[in-house]
């Protein structure tokens, strides 16, 4: 049955960056479909968000972690796994940061911070997840790419480098693990109405209108728009999909 293909009832998932924006939307979508989810955030807010999900009848846990520090990636993963009773079916790496400066003046410390958070931590979380998933021959890993996985962007050299890295990393991890039961794919959000794009969302900014005019859907996206794709990639419906970078962009790329 088709419905069974998309069934993730009872699956155990980790969603980093799950306290707001796209991560929140994807975590919510997984829980609405019956998954038990650990959300990861950088502040104590993560506990309140997890509690609110629980009050709505979902199975949710909160883990606080600063993923810019490598050791924290390992500690965070172990804490998440413990909250899920030692098992894991789905990992969604939806955390990320943005820093904006023209390339010639981009600060060294901010370069390191963006690469550590947006690329290095993604690899180590995927590695830890695979070590669990390979033992049972099943798992779904979903990374988050970007429109700058295709084009260069402007004043975001570190972000562009990191997301380009995530795109290629997704393909390599898929090659290593798909024959052993783990599907690794990526979602590339288009222009989304989130805090990360706050500067662009200013309607007095000429770029806002330029971007909006190019989106065939005639609107910016939201966390709600990410739910269907993340559920598909988390389910048996995607069992023969590997290393795919799926744009969820209202048609922006093809215009």
SVG drawing of the C-alpha trace seen along z (x, -y; Angstrom):
<svg xmlns="http://www.w3.org/2000/svg" viewBox="-2 -51 43 56">
<polyline fill="none" stroke="black" stroke-width="0.4" points="0.0,0.0 1.2,-3.5 0.4,-4.8 2.7,-2.2 5.6,-3.5 5.4,-6.8 4.8,-5.3 7.3,-6.5 5.1,-5.7 7.4,-4.8 10.6,-5.8 13.3,-7.5 14.8,-10.8 17.2,-13.5 16.6,-17.0 19.3,-19.5 18.3,-23.2 14.8,-22.0 13.8,-25.0 12.9,-27.4 12.5,-28.0 12.9,-25.1 14.3,-22.7 11.2,-23.3 8.9,-22.7 10.6,-19.4 10.7,-18.2 7.0,-19.0 6.3,-17.2 8.1,-14.0 6.2,-14.1 2.9,-14.7 3.6,-11.4 4.3,-9.5 8.0,-9.7 9.7,-10.2 12.1,-13.2 15.0,-14.7 15.4,-18.4 18.8,-20.1 19.3,-23.8 22.0,-26.1 20.1,-27.6 17.7,-26.6 14.9,-27.5 15.2,-23.9 13.7,-22.5 10.7,-24.8 10.1,-23.9 10.4,-20.2 7.9,-20.6 5.5,-22.4 5.6,-19.6 5.0,-17.1 2.0,-19.1 0.5,-18.6 0.8,-14.9 4.0,-14.3 7.1,-12.4 9.8,-15.0 13.1,-15.5 15.4,-18.5 19.2,-18.5 21.2,-21.7 24.6,-21.8 27.0,-24.3 27.9,-22.4 30.7,-24.8 32.9,-22.9 33.8,-19.5 33.7,-17.5 30.2,-18.8 29.1,-17.1 30.0,-13.7 28.5,-14.5 25.3,-15.9 24.9,-12.8 25.3,-10.5 22.8,-12.6 20.3,-12.3 20.8,-8.6 20.3,-8.1 17.0,-10.1 15.8,-7.8 16.6,-4.6 19.8,-3.8 18.3,-3.5 18.1,-5.9 16.3,-5.7 16.5,-9.3 19.0,-12.1 18.2,-15.6 21.0,-18.1 19.1,-21.3 21.3,-23.5 23.3,-26.3 24.5,-29.9 25.1,-32.8 27.7,-35.6 27.7,-38.3 30.8,-40.2 32.4,-40.8 35.1,-38.2 38.0,-40.6 37.2,-41.5 35.6,-38.3 36.9,-37.8 39.0,-34.7 37.2,-33.8 33.8,-34.0 35.0,-31.8 36.1,-29.1 32.8,-29.4 30.6,-29.0 32.6,-26.1 32.7,-24.4 28.9,-24.7 27.7,-24.2 30.1,-21.6 32.4,-19.9 29.6,-19.2 27.4,-17.8 30.0,-15.2 30.6,-14.1 26.9,-13.8 26.4,-11.7 29.4,-9.5 28.0,-8.9 24.5,-8.2 25.9,-5.7 27.7,-3.8 24.3,-3.1 22.4,-2.6 24.9,-0.2 24.5,2.3 20.9,2.8 21.2,2.2 18.7,-0.7 18.7,-4.4 17.8,-7.7 20.2,-10.7 19.0,-14.0 21.3,-17.0 20.3,-20.5 21.9,-22.1 21.0,-25.5 20.5,-27.5 24.2,-28.4 24.9,-24.7 24.3,-25.8 25.3,-29.4 27.8,-31.5 25.7,-34.0 27.3,-37.3 28.9,-38.4 28.5,-34.8 31.8,-33.0 31.9,-30.8 28.3,-29.8 28.6,-29.1 31.8,-27.0 30.1,-25.0 26.9,-24.3 28.9,-23.3 30.8,-20.9 27.5,-19.5 26.3,-18.8 29.3,-16.8 29.5,-15.2 26.0,-14.0 26.9,-12.3 30.0,-10.6 28.2,-9.3 25.5,-7.9 28.1,-6.0 29.7,-4.6 26.4,-3.5 23.5,-3.0 24.4,0.7 24.4,1.2 20.9,-0.2 21.4,-3.9 20.0,-6.5 21.7,-9.8 20.0,-12.7 19.8,-16.4 17.1,-19.1 18.0,-22.4 15.6,-25.1 14.9,-28.1 14.3,-31.5 12.6,-31.0 11.0,-33.5 13.2,-32.6 15.4,-34.5 18.5,-33.7 17.1,-35.7 15.9,-38.6 18.0,-41.2 16.6,-40.0 13.1,-40.0 13.1,-43.8 10.7,-44.9 12.7,-48.1 15.6,-46.0 15.7,-45.9 16.9,-42.2 13.6,-41.2 11.6,-42.2 14.1,-40.8 14.0,-37.4 10.2,-37.4 9.8,-38.2 11.9,-35.2 10.0,-32.7 7.3,-31.1 5.3,-30.3 5.2,-34.0 6.0,-33.7 8.8,-32.8 8.8,-29.4 8.3,-28.3 8.9,-25.3 5.6,-23.9 6.9,-23.6 9.7,-21.3 7.4,-18.7 6.5,-16.6 10.0,-16.2 11.5,-15.3 8.8,-12.7 9.4,-11.2 13.2,-11.0 12.6,-9.5 10.4,-6.7 10.6,-3.6 9.4,-5.6 13.0,-6.8 14.7,-3.4 16.2,-3.6 17.2,-7.3 20.8,-8.1 22.9,-11.3 20.0,-13.4 19.9,-17.2 16.2,-18.1 15.4,-21.8 12.3,-23.0 12.3,-26.4 8.9,-27.3 10.5,-26.8 13.3,-29.4 16.1,-27.3 14.3,-26.5 13.2,-30.1"/>
</svg>
